[in-house]
Amino acid sequence: MTKKLWGGRFKKEMNKDFYRFQQSIQYDWRLGMYDVFHSLIHIRALVHTNVLSASEAYKLERALADILKEIQSGEFRYHPGSEDIHTEIQNRLETRVGEIALKLHSFRSRNDQIAFDVTFFCVHEAQRIFALLLALQANLHELAREHKHDFFIGYTHTRRAQVIRFSQYLLGFESMLHRDQHRFDDFAKHTYVFIGSGALAGSYIKSEDYTKAITRFTHTYCKHLPVKISLVKNSLDNVSNRDTAIQFLSHIATLQMHLSRMAEDFILYSTPEFAYLELPEEFCTGSSYMPHKKNPDFLELVRGQTGRIYGNLTALLTTMKGLPSTYNRDMQLDKEPLFSSVDIIKEELTLMAEFVKGLNLNRETVAAVLKDETLYATEIAEFLVGKGVAFRKAHEIVGKLVMHAEDNEVRLTDMTDNGLKTFSEHLNKKVLHKIISPAFAVSSKRSLRR
């Protein structure tokens, strides 16, 4: 084990197995960039408090800048014996600048660092997810544009319902993702990252000194990484607040639900039983035993990951549900569920954006289904309403008409004018030939913006 940030009051060495058990460096190293940011702000606050001289601050900032470059370039490698990322960075600083580094932890606690780092991570990743959502939406929009004149079948209760445009179908998913996009954008714009809690009671550093340090840092580092950093309002709440992570995981879970529904639709409509869609082969796999199989494994895995993402949200909610106020070590267990959900959703969004570009519509199969005259039953009822028939009566008339056609195995458009008039005086072959048409069915929906 490496040098720790604590231990003066202990007589015995820490149990080695327990030390490994309580380590978090193996996953919280991912917070390194945000921990460096916290230190850069804190250094300036310590300068204003006269704990650090200008030259000492300069040496620390240069060393932290080097560490930050390693992190951002992907070259950062943590020592496996470090307790956590905070200890790792502190020890690196001490190696590089000597005892000056020992002053850095004045008037701050890991509790404050953890709260800062986790919140900053969530805001930053929300911005990244927002960008990935835009890419997926753009590809769905482009596919919808390519198919703006193609018709499709709308379902309710997994039963044929009404005729729609394929573009409308695709943009239904785009609309779901737009709500997700708004949630992540709102989260990133309105979530504050707080600093100055100390261990729980606040810090010796004056509020105006922290404010100056925050302003300097924001102007230097946050031009391309917009985030709201502020002096803490309630220090007790801040060190124990995981609401931000829970809200972030909730947004991810909602987005995952939308991706899972999209995946389920594409799986269903690409089966031979439907055969409306053809999936891109590069996102499918075969069977080790059945030579003919083309399995939608990517979509199935997206659907399957929903359990993990829901589980991550539930895990953190369960961890937090019975904790007393301020910081408790249980909260260390927030990071793995958080990182897991972020990694899964970002990978899925990246792959789904590529997947939809290769999605093909089987026009001939869809055209054959569009000949199902029951798809136009609602339009026939609406026609009768336009002729002054009460809707409940029109609904009954068309229901009996459809039942008659099914019982007698006859198409509605093949019925005689006299036969149709036994159901309603307003019905005849000419009327039905006009109404039973995909173009008419779609164009009759005047509430939709074209």
C-alpha positions as CSV (number, residue, x, y, z in Angstrom):
1,M,0.0,0.0,0.0
2,T,1.2,3.5,-0.8
3,K,1.3,6.6,1.5
4,K,-2.1,7.5,2.8
5,L,-3.8,10.8,3.5
6,W,-4.5,9.8,7.1
7,G,-3.2,7.4,9.9
8,G,-1.6,9.5,12.6
9,R,-3.9,8.4,15.4
10,F,-3.5,4.6,14.6
11,K,-1.1,2.3,16.3
12,K,-1.6,-0.7,14.1
13,E,-1.1,-1.2,10.4
14,M,-4.3,-1.6,8.4
15,N,-5.3,-5.2,7.6
16,K,-4.0,-5.9,4.1
17,D,-7.1,-7.7,3.0
18,F,-9.3,-5.0,4.3
19,Y,-7.1,-2.4,2.6
20,R,-7.8,-4.1,-0.7
21,F,-11.5,-4.4,0.1
22,Q,-11.9,-0.7,0.8
23,Q,-9.7,0.6,-2.1
24,S,-11.5,2.5,-4.9
25,I,-8.5,3.5,-7.1
26,Q,-9.3,0.6,-9.5
27,Y,-12.4,2.5,-10.6
28,D,-12.3,6.1,-9.3
29,W,-9.2,6.8,-11.3
30,R,-11.7,8.0,-13.9
31,L,-12.3,11.0,-11.7
32,G,-8.7,12.2,-12.0
33,M,-9.4,15.1,-14.3
34,Y,-12.1,16.5,-12.0
35,D,-9.9,16.0,-8.9
36,V,-7.2,18.0,-10.6
37,F,-9.8,20.7,-11.3
38,H,-10.7,20.8,-7.6
39,S,-7.1,21.1,-6.6
40,L,-6.5,24.0,-9.1
41,I,-9.3,25.9,-7.5
42,H,-8.2,25.1,-4.0
43,I,-4.6,26.2,-4.7
44,R,-5.8,29.7,-5.6
45,A,-8.0,29.8,-2.5
46,L,-5.0,28.9,-0.4
47,V,-3.0,31.7,-2.0
48,H,-5.7,34.2,-1.0
49,T,-5.6,32.7,2.5
50,N,-1.8,33.1,2.6
51,V,-1.2,29.3,3.2
52,L,0.6,29.1,-0.2
53,S,2.9,31.7,-1.7
54,A,2.7,32.6,-5.3
55,S,5.8,30.6,-6.2
56,E,4.5,27.5,-4.3
57,A,1.2,27.8,-6.1
58,Y,3.0,28.1,-9.4
59,K,5.0,24.9,-8.8
60,L,1.9,23.0,-7.7
61,E,-0.1,24.2,-10.7
62,R,2.6,23.2,-13.1
63,A,2.8,19.8,-11.7
64,L,-1.0,19.4,-11.8
65,A,-1.0,20.6,-15.4
66,D,1.4,17.8,-16.3
67,I,-0.8,15.3,-14.5
68,L,-3.8,16.7,-16.3
69,K,-2.1,16.2,-19.7
70,E,-1.4,12.6,-18.8
71,I,-5.0,12.1,-17.9
72,Q,-6.4,13.8,-21.0
73,S,-4.0,12.0,-23.4
74,G,-4.9,8.6,-21.9
75,E,-1.3,8.0,-20.6
76,F,-2.3,8.2,-16.9
77,R,-1.5,5.0,-15.1
78,Y,-2.4,4.8,-11.4
79,H,-0.4,2.9,-8.7
80,P,-2.3,-0.2,-7.8
81,G,-1.4,0.3,-4.2
82,S,-3.1,3.8,-3.9
83,E,-6.2,4.0,-1.8
84,D,-8.1,6.2,-4.2
85,I,-7.6,8.9,-6.9
86,H,-7.3,11.7,-4.3
87,T,-4.4,9.9,-2.7
88,E,-2.8,9.0,-6.0
89,I,-2.7,12.6,-7.2
90,Q,-1.5,13.9,-3.8
91,N,1.4,11.4,-3.8
92,R,2.3,12.2,-7.4
93,L,2.5,15.9,-6.4
94,E,4.7,15.2,-3.4
95,T,7.1,13.2,-5.7
96,R,7.3,16.1,-8.1
97,V,7.4,19.2,-5.9
98,G,8.3,17.8,-2.5
99,E,6.8,19.0,0.8
100,I,4.9,21.9,-0.8
101,A,2.4,19.3,-1.8
102,L,1.6,18.6,1.9
103,K,0.1,22.1,2.2
104,L,-2.4,21.4,-0.6
105,H,-4.8,19.5,1.7
106,S,-5.2,22.4,4.1
107,F,-8.8,23.3,4.9
108,R,-10.3,20.6,2.6
109,S,-11.5,17.0,2.9
110,R,-11.8,14.1,0.5
111,N,-15.5,14.3,1.2
112,D,-15.6,17.7,-0.5
113,Q,-13.4,16.4,-3.4
114,I,-15.6,13.4,-3.9
115,A,-18.8,15.5,-4.1
116,F,-17.1,17.9,-6.5
117,D,-15.7,15.1,-8.7
118,V,-18.8,13.0,-9.0
119,T,-21.0,16.0,-9.8
120,F,-18.5,17.4,-12.4
121,F,-18.3,14.0,-14.0
122,C,-22.1,13.7,-14.3
123,V,-22.3,17.2,-15.9
124,H,-19.5,16.5,-18.3
125,E,-20.9,13.1,-19.3
126,A,-24.3,14.6,-19.8
127,Q,-22.8,16.9,-22.4
128,R,-21.2,13.9,-24.1
129,I,-24.4,11.9,-24.1
130,F,-26.2,15.0,-25.5
131,A,-23.8,15.1,-28.5
132,L,-24.3,11.3,-29.1
133,L,-28.1,11.8,-29.0
134,L,-27.8,14.5,-31.7
135,A,-25.9,12.2,-34.0
136,L,-28.4,9.4,-33.6
137,Q,-31.3,11.8,-34.1
138,A,-29.7,13.2,-37.2
139,N,-29.3,9.7,-38.8
140,L,-33.0,8.8,-38.0
141,H,-34.0,12.1,-39.5
142,E,-32.0,11.4,-42.6
143,L,-33.5,7.9,-43.0
144,A,-37.0,9.4,-42.5
145,R,-36.2,12.0,-45.3
146,E,-35.2,9.2,-47.6
147,H,-38.5,7.4,-47.0
148,K,-40.8,10.5,-46.8
149,H,-43.1,9.1,-49.5
150,D,-43.2,5.5,-48.2
151,F,-46.2,4.1,-46.3
152,F,-46.1,1.8,-43.2
153,I,-48.4,0.1,-40.8
154,G,-49.2,1.5,-37.4
155,Y,-50.0,-0.9,-34.6
156,T,-51.8,-0.8,-31.3
157,H,-51.9,-3.8,-29.0
158,T,-49.5,-5.5,-31.6
159,R,-52.5,-5.5,-34.0
160,R,-52.8,-3.7,-37.3
161,A,-54.4,-0.3,-36.6
162,Q,-53.9,2.4,-39.3
163,V,-51.8,3.4,-42.2
164,I,-48.9,5.8,-41.4
165,R,-45.8,7.0,-43.2
166,F,-42.6,5.2,-42.6
167,S,-41.0,8.6,-41.9
168,Q,-43.6,9.2,-39.2
169,Y,-42.8,5.9,-37.6
170,L,-39.0,6.7,-37.6
171,L,-39.6,10.2,-36.3
172,G,-41.6,8.7,-33.4
173,F,-38.3,7.4,-32.0
174,E,-36.6,10.7,-32.9
175,S,-39.3,12.4,-30.8
176,M,-38.5,10.1,-27.8
177,L,-34.8,10.9,-28.1
178,H,-35.6,14.6,-28.4
179,R,-37.1,14.5,-24.9
180,D,-34.0,12.6,-23.7
181,Q,-31.8,15.3,-25.3
182,H,-33.8,18.0,-23.5
183,R,-33.4,16.2,-20.2
184,F,-29.6,15.9,-20.5
185,D,-29.2,19.4,-21.8
186,D,-31.3,20.8,-18.9
187,F,-29.3,18.6,-16.5
188,A,-25.9,19.9,-17.8
189,K,-27.1,23.6,-17.8
190,H,-28.7,23.7,-14.4
191,T,-26.6,21.4,-12.2
192,Y,-24.1,23.2,-9.9
193,V,-20.8,21.8,-8.8
194,F,-20.1,22.9,-5.3
195,I,-16.9,23.4,-3.4
196,G,-15.9,24.5,0.1
197,S,-17.7,21.9,2.3
198,G,-14.6,20.8,4.2
199,A,-15.3,17.4,5.8
200,L,-18.9,18.5,6.6
201,A,-19.0,21.8,8.5
202,G,-17.4,24.1,5.9
203,S,-13.9,25.5,5.4
204,Y,-11.7,28.0,7.1
205,I,-11.2,29.7,3.7
206,K,-13.3,32.8,3.3
207,S,-16.2,32.7,0.8
208,E,-14.8,35.6,-1.2
209,D,-11.4,33.9,-1.5
210,Y,-13.2,30.7,-2.9
211,T,-15.2,32.9,-5.2
212,K,-12.1,34.5,-6.7
213,A,-10.5,31.1,-7.1
214,I,-13.6,29.7,-8.9
215,T,-13.8,32.7,-11.2
216,R,-10.1,32.4,-12.2
217,F,-10.5,28.6,-12.8
218,T,-13.7,29.0,-14.8
219,H,-12.1,31.6,-17.1
220,T,-9.1,29.4,-17.7
221,Y,-10.5,25.9,-18.0
222,C,-14.3,26.1,-18.6
223,K,-14.4,27.8,-22.0
224,H,-14.9,24.5,-23.8
225,L,-16.3,22.6,-20.8
226,P,-19.2,24.8,-19.6
227,V,-20.1,24.0,-16.0
228,K,-21.5,26.0,-13.1
229,I,-19.2,25.9,-10.1
230,S,-20.3,27.7,-7.0
231,L,-19.4,28.0,-3.3
232,V,-21.4,25.5,-1.3
233,K,-24.7,26.5,0.1
234,N,-25.1,23.8,2.8
235,S,-21.9,21.9,3.5
236,L,-23.6,19.0,5.4
237,D,-26.0,18.3,2.5
238,N,-23.3,18.7,-0.1
239,V,-20.9,16.0,1.2
240,S,-23.8,13.5,1.4
241,N,-25.7,14.6,-1.8
242,R,-26.0,11.9,-4.4
243,D,-29.3,13.2,-5.8
244,T,-27.4,14.5,-8.8
245,A,-26.0,11.1,-9.6
246,I,-29.4,9.5,-9.0
247,Q,-31.1,12.0,-11.3
248,F,-28.4,11.4,-14.0
249,L,-28.9,7.6,-13.7
250,S,-32.6,8.2,-14.0
251,H,-32.2,10.1,-17.2
252,I,-29.9,7.3,-18.5
253,A,-32.5,4.7,-17.5
254,T,-35.3,6.6,-19.4
255,L,-33.1,6.9,-22.5
256,Q,-32.2,3.2,-22.2
257,M,-35.9,2.4,-22.1
258,H,-36.4,4.2,-25.4
259,L,-33.5,2.4,-27.0
260,S,-34.8,-0.9,-25.8
261,R,-38.3,-0.2,-27.3
262,M,-36.6,0.8,-30.5
263,A,-34.6,-2.4,-30.5
264,E,-37.7,-4.5,-29.8
265,D,-39.6,-2.9,-32.7
266,F,-36.7,-3.5,-35.1
267,I,-36.4,-7.1,-33.9
268,L,-40.1,-7.7,-34.3
269,Y,-40.6,-6.0,-37.7
270,S,-37.5,-7.8,-39.2
271,T,-38.8,-11.3,-38.3
272,P,-40.0,-13.4,-41.3
273,E,-43.5,-13.2,-39.9
274,F,-43.5,-9.4,-40.5
275,A,-40.5,-8.9,-42.9
276,Y,-41.1,-5.2,-43.0
277,L,-37.5,-4.4,-42.2
278,E,-34.1,-5.7,-43.3
279,L,-31.4,-5.3,-40.7
280,P,-27.8,-4.4,-41.6
281,E,-25.7,-7.6,-41.7
282,E,-22.8,-6.0,-40.0
283,F,-24.9,-5.7,-36.8
284,C,-26.1,-9.3,-36.9
285,T,-24.6,-12.7,-36.1
286,G,-25.1,-16.3,-37.2
287,S,-25.8,-19.5,-35.4
288,S,-23.0,-22.0,-34.5
289,Y,-25.5,-24.8,-35.4
290,M,-28.1,-23.5,-37.8
291,P,-26.5,-22.3,-41.0
292,H,-29.5,-20.2,-42.1
293,K,-29.7,-17.9,-39.1
294,K,-29.2,-14.1,-39.2
295,N,-29.7,-13.1,-35.6
296,P,-30.4,-9.5,-34.4
297,D,-27.8,-9.8,-31.6
298,F,-27.0,-6.1,-31.4
299,L,-30.6,-5.2,-30.8
300,E,-31.0,-8.0,-28.3
301,L,-28.0,-6.9,-26.3
302,V,-29.3,-3.3,-26.3
303,R,-32.6,-4.7,-25.0
304,G,-30.8,-6.9,-22.5
305,Q,-28.6,-4.0,-21.1
306,T,-31.8,-2.4,-19.8
307,G,-31.7,-4.7,-16.8
308,R,-28.2,-3.6,-15.9
309,I,-29.0,0.1,-16.3
310,Y,-32.2,-0.1,-14.3
311,G,-30.2,-2.2,-11.7
312,N,-27.5,0.5,-11.4
313,L,-30.2,3.2,-10.6
314,T,-31.8,0.9,-8.1
315,A,-28.4,0.0,-6.5
316,L,-27.6,3.6,-5.8
317,L,-31.1,4.4,-4.5
318,T,-30.9,1.4,-2.2
319,T,-27.4,2.4,-1.0
320,M,-28.7,5.9,-0.1
321,K,-32.1,5.1,1.4
322,G,-31.1,4.5,5.0
323,L,-28.0,6.6,5.5
324,P,-27.7,9.1,8.3
325,S,-26.9,12.7,7.3
326,T,-23.5,13.9,5.9
327,Y,-20.9,11.6,4.4
328,N,-20.8,7.8,5.0
329,R,-18.4,5.4,3.3
330,D,-21.3,3.5,1.7
331,M,-21.3,6.4,-0.8
332,Q,-18.1,5.1,-2.2
333,L,-20.3,2.5,-3.9
334,D,-21.9,5.1,-6.1
335,K,-19.2,5.1,-8.7
336,E,-19.3,1.7,-10.2
337,P,-23.0,1.8,-11.1
338,L,-22.5,5.4,-12.4
339,F,-19.6,4.5,-14.6
340,S,-21.3,1.3,-15.8
341,S,-24.4,3.1,-17.0
342,V,-22.4,5.9,-18.6
343,D,-20.2,3.4,-20.5
344,I,-23.2,1.3,-21.7
345,I,-25.3,4.1,-22.9
346,K,-22.5,5.9,-24.7
347,E,-21.5,2.7,-26.6
348,E,-25.1,1.9,-27.4
349,L,-25.8,5.4,-28.8
350,T,-22.6,5.3,-30.9
351,L,-23.5,1.9,-32.4
352,M,-27.2,2.7,-32.8
353,A,-26.4,5.8,-34.9
354,E,-24.5,3.6,-37.3
355,F,-27.1,0.8,-37.2
356,V,-30.0,2.9,-38.4
357,K,-28.0,4.1,-41.4
358,G,-28.1,0.5,-42.7
359,L,-31.8,-0.2,-41.9
360,N,-33.8,-1.1,-45.1
361,L,-37.6,-1.0,-45.7
362,N,-39.1,-3.9,-47.6
363,R,-41.5,-1.9,-49.7
364,E,-43.1,-4.9,-51.4
365,T,-44.0,-6.6,-48.1
366,V,-45.4,-3.5,-46.7
367,A,-47.4,-2.8,-49.9
368,A,-49.0,-6.3,-49.7
369,V,-50.1,-5.6,-46.1
370,L,-51.5,-2.2,-47.0
371,K,-54.1,-4.1,-49.1
372,D,-55.7,-5.2,-45.8
373,E,-58.9,-3.2,-46.0
374,T,-59.5,-3.2,-42.2
375,L,-56.6,-0.8,-41.9
376,Y,-59.0,1.9,-43.4
377,A,-62.0,1.1,-41.1
378,T,-61.4,4.3,-39.0
379,E,-61.3,6.4,-42.1
380,I,-64.6,5.0,-43.3
381,A,-66.1,5.8,-39.9
382,E,-64.7,9.3,-40.1
383,F,-66.2,9.7,-43.6
384,L,-69.6,8.8,-42.2
385,V,-69.2,11.4,-39.4
386,G,-68.5,14.0,-42.1
387,K,-71.9,13.1,-43.5
388,G,-73.6,13.8,-40.2
389,V,-73.6,10.4,-38.7
390,A,-72.9,10.3,-34.9
391,F,-69.5,8.7,-34.3
392,R,-70.8,6.0,-32.0
393,K,-73.3,5.0,-34.8
394,A,-70.6,5.3,-37.5
395,H,-68.4,3.1,-35.3
396,E,-71.1,0.4,-35.1
397,I,-71.9,0.6,-38.8
398,V,-68.3,0.0,-39.9
399,G,-67.8,-2.7,-37.3
400,K,-70.7,-4.6,-38.7
401,L,-69.5,-4.0,-42.3
402,V,-66.1,-5.4,-41.5
403,M,-67.6,-8.4,-39.7
404,H,-69.8,-9.1,-42.7
405,A,-66.9,-9.0,-45.1
406,E,-64.9,-11.4,-42.9
407,D,-67.8,-13.8,-42.4
408,N,-68.5,-13.9,-46.2
409,E,-64.9,-13.8,-47.2
410,V,-65.5,-10.8,-49.5
411,R,-63.5,-7.6,-49.9
412,L,-65.2,-4.3,-49.0
413,T,-64.4,-2.9,-52.4
414,D,-65.9,-5.9,-54.2
415,M,-69.3,-5.4,-52.5
416,T,-72.1,-4.0,-54.6
417,D,-73.6,-0.6,-54.1
418,N,-76.8,-2.1,-52.9
419,G,-75.0,-4.3,-50.5
420,L,-73.1,-1.4,-49.0
421,K,-76.3,0.7,-48.7
422,T,-77.7,-1.9,-46.3
423,F,-75.1,-0.6,-43.9
424,S,-75.4,3.1,-44.7
425,E,-76.9,5.2,-47.4
426,H,-73.7,7.1,-47.6
427,L,-71.6,4.1,-48.7
428,N,-70.9,2.9,-52.2
429,K,-68.1,1.4,-54.2
430,K,-66.8,4.8,-55.4
431,V,-66.5,6.1,-51.9
432,L,-64.7,3.0,-50.6
433,H,-62.3,2.9,-53.5
434,K,-61.4,6.5,-52.6
435,I,-61.0,5.9,-48.9
436,I,-59.3,2.5,-49.0
437,S,-56.0,4.0,-50.1
438,P,-52.8,4.6,-48.2
439,A,-52.4,8.1,-49.7
440,F,-56.0,9.1,-48.6
441,A,-55.6,7.6,-45.2
442,V,-52.4,9.6,-44.5
443,S,-53.5,12.8,-46.1
444,S,-56.8,12.8,-44.1
445,K,-54.8,13.4,-40.8
446,R,-54.8,17.2,-40.9
447,S,-53.7,17.7,-37.3
448,L,-50.1,16.7,-38.3
449,R,-47.6,19.3,-39.3
450,R,-46.3,18.5,-42.8
